[in-house]
Amino acid sequence: MIISVASGKGGTGKTLVATSLAISLNDIHEVVILDCDVEEPNDHILLKPNLTGSEPVNIRVPVVDENKCNHCGKCARVCFYHAIAVLGEHVLTFPQLCHGCGACSYLCPEKAISEEPRQTGVVEWGHSGDMGFVRGILTVGEAMAPPVIRKVKEHASDRGVVIRDIPPGTSCPVVEAVKGSDFCILVTEPTPFGLNDLALAVEMVRKLDIPCGVVLNRVGVGDVGVEEYCRKQNIPILLTIPLDTEIARLYSRGIALVDGMPQWKDRFRQLFDNIKEMVDERNRGAKR
Amino acid sequence: MKEIVVLSGKGGTGKTSIVGSLAVLAERKVLVDSDVDAADLHLLLSPSVKQHQEFWSGQKAQIDPDKCTQCGLCQELCRFDAIKDFKVDAVSCEGCGFCSQICPVKAITMKENLAGHLFISDTRYGPLVHARLGIAQENSGKLVAQVRQRAKQIAQEQNLEYIITDGPPGIGCPVISSLSRTNLAVLVTEPTLSGIHDLERVLEVCRHFGVPAMVCINKSDINIDNSRKIEDYCQEEKVEVVARIPFDNTVTEAMIKGIPVVEFSNGKVSQEIKQLWNIVCEALKDNAKR
């Protein structure tokens, strides 16, 4: 079972929910947490994992053998990203623009283009207690998060429960991270910003055909917009977390909610049970 | 003309609430929302859209089943696993066009893709350029570049002094596009360990692209020890801390009313944001002299 924890808006509590859910389930299930927010990964702050391995994430970029190249310009014509250009007797490559699709090297009539790896990030893994932990880190100055996210996902086992902590937003890195999940938790807060971005996130998971439910965080200050929206859209609110200085303080110090306030464990287990029921129900429906 | 971008690394630290207030405080400016994934600034500025432009970008492969011989070459060569059972998964397709070039029977064509929308609006506070990237779309950086381009045009035409940009979270594609060649980045952080970690990463990005940065600590009183850590870190890094905004429910109350917090109350939060803007203005003047 793969559960993603996403939100359109940043800072609504994804990391708080993902880490507490993972810790709460770890006594009962085999759990792996994947930090897919490779631009700003934070799960390690709360889980303090013991890292045991790492692997670079590379994009394969072209290298031109000037001895073989006859400057025909085919490579530049086939590259949709303008990552390779032929100017007179010179071939210029722009590795930062390259998506590593391989078209130029495959289509070069002179077989003058080979590929070399260019590192854009790293994937690290290890354990937090007996919970599996994987995170990706995008190298500072690099633009493309999806290749790093893809690598993170490859390191998940297909057994037990996989929790993915997703970056904020709704565009390509988010989709790459959420894709393939059985369920997506959308964390939001009861404010106009929270509602606006929740609606975008709902559109995203519906496009991917993944069932979703809402965790409403910082309930207390705010308005009823999110609740009304969820009712109209028939999206279950699976858990509410109050605006509470003690909860905020724990998070600020890098302590997971269920570690600081163990009474929350049952609620996160209940959250999982509800999700499991919804996923099972959906799978039964699909089989029929 | 000076371009100021507000970034944070970590999401939800208060970028939009601060930019909304700068909209009130700054004179002769264009406002920009470059968080094209999940834009919120319009919720504070109640814009009326004057111009709307489609953002066509990138392409998606399409296989003609009548022509396809199911040879499987495209599936084998696609590095994005976007072709399965001789069908293109538009979400996975990165639009590289490789498949369309190697298909032996020319069954694959690339279709232009409507990736989003760009808006130019009027607000009570001046012009606003904002955008909406389609769900699951790529090229957010390119849309941000277009948004900035339009803002610059407006600033030039109307002889405006500032472009103030509400940036996206993270450090990737749209952040780099929002940041490059701006005059100043204001980094909004919060005194949580995550906030500090993410501040360090986004400051590194600013350095990488040679943009000077200043720091604003929001919700500064939720953890005094961590706030002090941020102050120490900034001192070490020679980055000025320009505001220390306490946690205050008025920020949320103003958001619910749909108005910038400096118009809603004149408390400590507003005082700090006013101070932030004064320091930013002075710094930009000093930069210009140098």
Contacts between the chains, C-beta under 8 A, distances in Angstrom:
chain1	res1	chain2	res2	distance
A	8	B	37	7.5
A	8	B	38	4.4
A	9	B	11	6.5
A	9	B	12	6.3
A	9	B	38	5.8
A	9	B	40	7.2
A	10	B	8	7.9
A	10	B	10	6.6
A	10	B	11	1.0
A	10	B	12	4.5
A	10	B	13	7.9
A	10	B	38	7.9
A	10	B	169	4.0
A	11	B	10	6.2
A	11	B	11	4.3
A	11	B	12	1.4
A	11	B	13	6.0
A	11	B	169	7.7
A	12	B	11	7.7
A	12	B	12	6.0
A	15	B	194	6.6
A	37	B	170	7.9
A	39	B	9	7.8
A	39	B	169	7.8
A	39	B	170	3.7
A	39	B	171	4.7
A	39	B	172	4.9
A	39	B	175	7.7
A	39	B	201	7.6
A	40	B	9	5.2
A	40	B	10	5.7
A	40	B	169	7.1
A	40	B	170	5.9
A	40	B	171	6.7
A	40	B	194	7.8
A	40	B	197	7.4
A	40	B	198	4.4
A	40	B	201	6.1
A	40	B	202	8.0
A	42	B	10	7.5
A	42	B	193	7.9
A	42	B	194	4.2
A	42	B	197	6.3
A	42	B	198	7.2
A	45	B	193	4.7
A	45	B	194	5.8
A	45	B	197	6.3
A	78	B	97	7.1
A	78	B	98	7.5
A	78	B	101	5.5
A	80	B	58	8.0
A	80	B	59	7.2
A	80	B	95	6.2
A	80	B	96	5.4
A	80	B	97	4.7
A	81	B	96	7.3
A	99	B	94	5.6
A	99	B	96	5.9
A	100	B	79	6.4
A	101	B	79	5.7
A	101	B	80	7.6
A	101	B	94	6.9
A	101	B	96	3.5
A	101	B	98	4.9
A	102	B	77	6.9
A	102	B	79	5.8
A	102	B	98	6.5
A	103	B	96	6.1
A	103	B	97	6.9
A	103	B	98	3.9
A	103	B	101	6.3
A	106	B	77	6.8
A	106	B	98	7.3
A	106	B	102	7.0
A	107	B	101	6.2
A	107	B	102	7.2
A	138	B	171	6.8
A	138	B	172	6.3
A	140	B	171	6.4
A	140	B	201	6.2
A	140	B	204	4.5
A	140	B	205	5.5
A	140	B	208	5.9
A	141	B	176	7.5
A	141	B	204	7.9
A	141	B	205	6.4
A	141	B	208	4.2
A	141	B	209	7.5
A	142	B	172	7.3
A	143	B	141	6.3
A	143	B	172	5.5
A	143	B	173	4.0
A	143	B	176	5.3
A	143	B	177	8.0
A	144	B	172	7.0
A	144	B	173	6.5
A	145	B	170	7.7
A	145	B	172	4.7
A	145	B	173	7.4
A	167	B	169	7.9
A	167	B	170	6.3
A	168	B	11	4.3
A	168	B	12	7.9
A	168	B	37	7.6
A	168	B	38	6.8
A	168	B	169	5.2
A	168	B	170	7.3
A	169	B	37	3.6
A	169	B	38	5.5
A	169	B	168	7.1
A	169	B	169	7.4
A	169	B	170	7.6
A	170	B	37	5.3
A	170	B	38	6.3
A	170	B	133	7.6
A	170	B	135	5.3
A	170	B	136	7.1
A	171	B	36	7.8
A	171	B	37	4.9
A	171	B	133	5.5
A	171	B	135	8.0
A	171	B	136	6.9
A	171	B	137	5.7
A	171	B	138	6.9
A	171	B	140	5.0
A	171	B	174	7.9
A	172	B	136	7.0
A	172	B	137	6.9
A	172	B	138	4.6
A	172	B	140	7.5
A	173	B	172	6.7
A	174	B	37	7.7
A	174	B	136	8.0
A	175	B	91	5.7
A	175	B	136	4.4
A	179	B	91	6.9
A	179	B	92	7.6
A	191	B	252	5.8
A	191	B	255	5.5
A	191	B	256	6.6
A	192	B	40	7.9
A	192	B	43	5.0
A	192	B	255	5.6
A	192	B	256	6.2
A	192	B	258	6.7
A	193	B	16	6.7
A	193	B	40	4.5
A	193	B	43	6.3
A	193	B	255	6.3
A	196	B	38	7.5
A	196	B	40	5.8
A	196	B	43	6.1
A	197	B	38	4.4
A	197	B	40	6.8
A	200	B	37	7.7
A	200	B	38	5.7
A	200	B	135	7.0
A	203	B	135	4.9
A	204	B	135	4.9
A	204	B	136	6.2
A	207	B	91	7.4
A	207	B	135	5.4
A	207	B	136	5.6
A	208	B	91	6.9
A	208	B	136	7.5
A	221	B	249	4.9
A	221	B	252	4.8
A	221	B	253	7.5
A	222	B	252	6.1
A	222	B	256	6.9
A	223	B	256	5.1
A	245	B	222	7.3
A	248	B	222	5.5
A	249	B	222	6.8
A	249	B	223	6.4
A	251	B	192	5.9
A	251	B	194	7.6
A	252	B	190	7.8
A	252	B	191	6.0
A	252	B	192	4.0
A	252	B	193	6.8
A	252	B	195	7.9
A	252	B	222	5.8
A	252	B	223	4.0
A	252	B	226	5.8
A	253	B	192	8.0
A	253	B	193	6.8
A	253	B	223	6.8
A	253	B	226	7.6
A	254	B	192	7.8
A	254	B	193	4.0
A	254	B	194	7.7
